[in-house]
Amino acid sequence: MRTQPQARATKQQARINRFNELKADLSGATQSTELEINFETSRIGKKVINFENVSFAYPDKQILTDFNLLVQNKDRIGIVGDNGVGKSTLLNLINGDLQPTAGNLEIGETVRIGYFSQLTKDMDENKRVINYLQEVADEVKTSVGTTSVTDLLEQFLFPRSTHGTLISKLSGGEKKRLYLLKILIEKPNVLLLDEPTNDLDIATLTVLESFLQTFSGPVITVSHDRYFLDKVANKILAFENGRVREFFGNYTDYLDEKAFEENAVVEQAKKAPSQKTEKEKTKKKRMSYFEKQEWEVIEDEIAKLEEDIETIEAQMQENASDYGKLAELQRSLDEANETLLEKYERYDYLSDLAE
């Protein structure tokens, strides 16, 4: 596992400590203040979300080009990348707030999206806490029966004395918690989370993480928080140099892989001068018999490897919900990429001799 920067690790440990303290406090509280995430979700069909060669651009910036992604039930996807690359745009496309400029984006007929955005959209702060939820329902079905909105508010750490409070009087964390509760009682079966850990108090974070452990539908999360993503995502979509890379594993696995690739590039660059010298020495050499035989077939071998890689990547799409199969396919993909790189290097060497 990669070593975390000291400041980040300290910050995350402090949050863990606060979480444990809160859990201890809650365990000694009355039943009415315990957090029980038992919301009933809507039924979801086999078809959830499918991007087929989707492109999207703002007037001054291209975000997606021929993007493909199949989202299936129970997927846990994390979206990462620098600020401004298009992470929130991807969520807005799924939510229907934006439309593709090209390609096809299919959303299943039974899909009900709950979008926990950075902004508490459509929250009228002149309303009172309980009235805000009663816009949706007075009672909510859970896995253990029917619960009143009043009881739900208490379970979400809003004492009865606060139910008549104006939303404008709540703290930022309390507003986020109330916003989350309204999303959940609308019974979504797909959850989109845009930077959910920003400005959350520890109580809201506890509510959210507990819910995600039991939520049966797909969850797609945009976040810079490595600790949080490692808990809620097992597949990463990374915006890299104008493309979106699909990586099967958690955020730490992705960062480790990225560091390995970057180090390999650096090492290759260091070797480049000496390789050039060797090439100059061998330029006047003539191919041996075995090198001629190798030269005759190497292009076909490269083409075959490239086809194999495309096949493996397609199989990974088809088996997106089978994590055991995905791990096996990821290993096969890594091996094929390594072999292809070796063939490219060998082709480069032989082509110099063939000149």
matplotlib code that plots the C-alpha trace (Angstrom):
import matplotlib.pyplot as plt

x = [0.0, 1.3, 2.3, -0.1, 1.2, 1.6, -0.9, -3.5, -3.0, -3.2, -6.4, -8.0, -7.0, -8.6, -11.8, -11.7, -11.2, -14.1, -16.2, -15.4, -16.2, -19.5, -20.3, -19.6, -21.8, -24.7, -24.5, -25.3, -28.2, -31.8, -33.4, -34.9, -31.4, -29.9, -29.2, -30.9, -30.6, -33.5, -35.0, -36.9, -35.6, -37.5, -37.2, -34.6, -34.5, -31.6, -30.9, -29.5, -27.2, -25.4, -23.1, -22.4, -19.8, -21.0, -19.3, -20.0, -18.4, -19.0, -18.5, -14.9, -14.0, -14.3, -15.2, -16.0, -15.1, -16.6, -17.1, -18.5, -19.6, -22.1, -23.4, -25.1, -27.0, -24.8, -21.9, -19.7, -17.9, -15.6, -14.8, -11.5, -9.5, -8.3, -10.8, -12.6, -12.0, -15.7, -16.4, -19.6, -20.5, -20.6, -23.1, -25.2, -25.4, -26.7, -29.1, -30.5, -29.4, -27.2, -27.5, -24.8, -23.6, -23.1, -23.7, -26.3, -27.0, -29.6, -31.2, -33.4, -37.1, -37.1, -34.2, -34.9, -31.9, -31.0, -28.5, -26.6, -24.9, -22.4, -25.2, -28.4, -30.6, -34.2, -33.9, -36.1, -34.4, -37.6, -39.3, -39.3, -37.4, -40.5, -42.4, -39.4, -39.7, -43.5, -43.4, -42.4, -44.3, -45.7, -44.8, -42.0, -41.8, -38.7, -37.5, -39.0, -42.4, -43.7, -42.0, -43.3, -41.2, -41.0, -39.3, -37.0, -35.9, -35.1, -33.1, -31.1, -30.2, -32.8, -34.4, -38.1, -37.5, -35.7, -38.5, -40.1, -36.8, -36.3, -33.8, -31.9, -31.1, -29.4, -25.6, -24.1, -23.7, -27.3, -28.6, -26.6, -28.0, -31.6, -30.9, -29.7, -32.7, -35.1, -33.2, -33.5, -37.2, -37.8, -36.7, -33.9, -32.4, -29.4, -27.3, -25.1, -22.8, -20.8, -18.1, -20.2, -17.5, -17.2, -18.2, -20.0, -20.1, -19.1, -22.8, -23.7, -20.7, -21.7, -25.3, -24.0, -21.4, -23.9, -26.5, -24.0, -23.1, -26.8, -27.9, -28.7, -28.4, -25.5, -23.5, -21.4, -19.3, -17.2, -14.6, -11.0, -11.2, -9.1, -10.2, -13.9, -13.5, -11.7, -14.7, -17.4, -15.9, -14.4, -14.1, -12.5, -13.2, -10.2, -10.1, -6.5, -5.1, -8.4, -9.7, -11.5, -9.7, -11.7, -9.8, -11.1, -10.0, -10.3, -8.7, -5.6, -5.1, -5.5, -3.0, -0.4, -0.9, -0.5, 2.7, 4.1, 3.4, 4.9, 8.0, 8.3, 8.2, 10.9, 13.1, 12.6, 13.6, 16.8, 17.7, 16.9, 20.4, 22.2, 19.7, 20.3, 24.0, 23.5, 21.3, 24.0, 26.4, 24.1, 22.7, 25.4, 24.9, 23.0, 20.1, 20.9, 18.9, 16.7, 16.2, 15.0, 12.5, 11.3, 11.0, 8.7, 6.1, 6.4, 3.8, 1.3, 2.1, 1.6, -1.7, -2.8, -1.9, -3.8, -6.9, -6.5, -6.4, -9.5, -11.3, -10.2, -11.5, -14.8, -15.1, -14.4, -17.4, -19.6, -18.6, -18.7, -20.6, -18.5, -15.6, -13.8, -13.9, -12.8, -9.7, -8.8, -9.3, -7.3, -4.4, -4.7, -4.9, -1.7, 0.2, -1.0, 0.1, 3.5, 4.0, 2.8, 5.3, 8.1, 7.1, 7.0, 10.5, 11.7, 10.0, 11.8, 15.2, 14.6, 13.3, 16.7, 18.5, 16.1, 16.9]
y = [0.0, 3.5, 5.7, 8.6, 12.2, 12.9, 15.8, 13.8, 10.7, 12.8, 14.4, 11.1, 9.6, 12.5, 11.9, 8.2, 9.1, 11.5, 8.8, 6.3, 8.8, 9.6, 5.9, 5.4, 8.4, 7.1, 3.6, 5.0, 7.2, 6.4, 4.3, 7.4, 8.7, 5.6, 5.7, 2.8, 2.9, 0.7, 2.6, 0.6, 1.2, 1.0, -2.2, -1.9, -3.8, -5.4, -2.4, 0.5, 2.9, 2.5, 5.0, 4.1, 6.2, 9.3, 12.6, 15.9, 19.3, 22.8, 25.6, 26.0, 22.5, 18.9, 16.7, 13.2, 11.6, 8.2, 7.3, 3.8, 2.6, 0.0, 0.5, -2.5, -3.2, -3.1, -1.4, 0.8, 3.4, 6.2, 9.1, 10.9, 13.6, 17.1, 20.0, 21.0, 17.9, 16.9, 14.7, 16.5, 16.8, 13.0, 12.9, 15.6, 13.6, 10.6, 12.7, 14.3, 17.8, 17.7, 15.9, 14.2, 16.1, 12.7, 9.0, 7.3, 7.4, 4.9, 5.0, 2.0, 2.6, 1.5, 3.7, 6.3, 8.5, 10.1, 12.9, 14.1, 17.1, 19.7, 22.2, 21.5, 22.0, 23.0, 23.5, 26.4, 27.7, 29.6, 26.3, 24.5, 21.2, 18.9, 20.7, 20.2, 16.4, 16.4, 17.6, 14.0, 12.0, 11.9, 8.3, 6.2, 2.5, 0.9, -2.7, -3.2, -1.4, 2.1, 5.1, 8.6, 11.5, 12.8, 9.5, 9.5, 13.0, 11.9, 8.9, 11.3, 13.3, 16.0, 16.2, 16.9, 20.4, 21.2, 20.0, 23.5, 25.2, 27.2, 25.5, 28.8, 28.4, 25.0, 24.5, 23.5, 19.9, 19.8, 21.1, 18.4, 15.7, 16.9, 17.0, 13.4, 12.3, 13.8, 12.0, 8.7, 8.8, 9.3, 5.7, 6.0, 2.8, 4.6, 7.0, 9.8, 11.4, 14.6, 15.3, 14.0, 14.5, 18.3, 20.3, 17.3, 17.1, 13.7, 12.8, 13.3, 11.3, 8.5, 8.5, 8.4, 5.6, 3.5, 3.8, 3.0, -0.3, -1.5, 0.3, -2.4, -0.3, 1.2, 4.0, 6.5, 8.8, 11.8, 12.5, 13.5, 11.7, 8.6, 7.2, 7.6, 6.2, 3.1, 2.3, 2.9, 2.1, -1.0, 0.5, 3.8, 6.1, 8.3, 11.4, 11.3, 13.5, 14.0, 10.5, 8.4, 5.3, 2.5, 0.7, -2.3, -1.9, 0.7, 4.2, 3.1, 0.3, 2.9, 5.3, 2.4, 1.4, 5.0, 5.5, 2.3, 3.4, 6.9, 5.3, 3.0, 6.0, 7.8, 4.7, 4.2, 7.9, 7.3, 4.3, 6.1, 7.6, 4.3, 2.6, 5.1, 4.4, 0.7, 1.3, 3.3, 0.5, -2.1, -0.1, -1.4, -5.0, -7.3, -9.4, -13.0, -15.8, -16.0, -12.2, -12.4, -15.1, -13.0, -9.9, -11.7, -12.5, -9.8, -7.5, -10.3, -11.1, -7.4, -7.3, -10.5, -9.1, -5.8, -7.9, -10.0, -6.8, -5.5, -8.8, -8.8, -5.2, -6.2, -9.1, -6.8, -4.7, -7.8, -9.1, -5.8, -7.2, -10.4, -9.1, -12.5, -12.7, -9.1, -9.7, -12.6, -10.5, -7.6, -10.0, -11.2, -7.6, -6.6, -9.6, -8.9, -5.2, -6.2, -8.7, -6.1, -3.5, -6.1, -6.7, -3.0, -2.6, -5.7, -4.3, -1.0, -2.8, -5.1, -2.2, -0.5, -3.5, -3.9, -0.3]
z = [0.0, -0.9, 2.0, 2.5, 2.8, 6.5, 6.7, 4.8, 6.9, 10.1, 8.9, 8.0, 11.3, 13.2, 11.3, 12.1, 15.8, 15.7, 14.0, 16.7, 19.4, 17.8, 17.5, 21.2, 22.1, 19.9, 21.4, 24.8, 23.5, 23.5, 20.7, 19.1, 18.3, 16.8, 13.0, 11.3, 7.5, 6.4, 3.5, 0.9, -2.6, -5.9, -8.0, -10.7, -14.0, -15.8, -18.0, -15.9, -17.6, -20.9, -22.7, -26.3, -28.1, -26.2, -26.8, -25.0, -25.3, -24.0, -26.5, -25.4, -24.2, -25.2, -22.2, -23.6, -26.9, -28.0, -24.3, -23.5, -20.1, -18.9, -15.4, -13.9, -10.6, -7.5, -9.3, -7.0, -9.2, -8.2, -10.5, -10.1, -11.9, -11.7, -11.1, -14.3, -16.3, -16.4, -13.4, -12.4, -16.1, -16.3, -13.4, -14.9, -18.2, -16.2, -14.3, -17.5, -16.7, -19.8, -23.2, -25.2, -28.3, -30.0, -29.3, -27.3, -23.6, -22.4, -19.0, -18.0, -17.6, -14.0, -13.0, -10.2, -9.6, -6.3, -6.9, -3.9, -5.4, -4.1, -4.0, -2.1, -5.2, -4.8, -1.0, 0.0, 3.1, 4.1, 4.7, 8.0, 8.4, 8.7, 5.9, 3.5, 3.9, 3.9, 0.3, -0.4, 2.1, 5.7, 6.1, 4.6, 4.0, 5.4, 5.4, 8.8, 8.3, 8.0, 9.7, 10.2, 8.9, 12.4, 13.6, 10.6, 11.4, 15.0, 13.6, 11.5, 14.6, 14.3, 17.7, 17.8, 19.0, 15.7, 13.4, 13.2, 12.6, 9.4, 7.1, 6.9, 10.6, 10.2, 9.9, 6.6, 7.8, 9.0, 5.6, 3.9, 6.2, 5.6, 1.9, 2.0, 4.0, 1.4, -1.4, 0.4, 1.2, -2.5, -2.9, -5.5, -7.0, -8.5, -6.4, -7.7, -5.2, -6.1, -3.6, -0.7, 1.9, 1.3, 4.3, 5.9, 9.7, 11.2, 11.9, 8.2, 7.1, 9.4, 8.0, 4.4, 4.9, 6.8, 4.0, 1.2, 2.9, 2.6, -0.6, -3.2, -6.4, -8.2, -6.6, -8.7, -6.6, -7.5, -4.8, -4.1, -0.8, -1.0, 2.4, 1.4, -2.1, -0.9, 1.2, -1.4, -4.8, -6.4, -9.9, -10.9, -13.9, -14.1, -16.3, -17.7, -20.5, -22.3, -22.0, -19.4, -18.2, -16.6, -13.8, -11.9, -8.2, -5.5, -5.5, -3.7, -6.3, -9.1, -7.6, -7.1, -10.8, -11.9, -9.9, -11.3, -14.9, -14.3, -12.8, -15.8, -18.2, -16.2, -16.2, -20.0, -20.5, -18.5, -20.7, -24.0, -24.5, -24.0, -26.2, -28.9, -28.7, -29.0, -32.0, -33.7, -33.1, -34.6, -37.5, -39.8, -38.6, -40.8, -39.6, -38.5, -39.9, -36.8, -36.7, -40.3, -39.3, -36.4, -38.6, -41.0, -38.3, -35.7, -37.3, -37.3, -33.6, -32.7, -34.5, -32.7, -29.3, -30.0, -30.9, -27.7, -25.7, -27.3, -26.6, -22.9, -22.5, -24.1, -21.7, -18.8, -19.9, -20.2, -16.8, -15.0, -12.0, -11.6, -9.5, -9.4, -13.2, -13.5, -11.3, -13.6, -16.7, -15.3, -14.8, -18.4, -19.6, -17.7, -19.1, -22.6, -22.3, -21.0, -23.9, -26.4, -25.0, -25.4, -29.0, -29.8, -28.4, -30.4, -33.6, -33.1, -32.8, -35.9, -38.0, -37.6, -38.8, -41.8, -43.0]

ax = plt.figure().add_subplot(projection="3d")
ax.plot(x, y, z, "-o")
ax.set_aspect("equal")
plt.show()
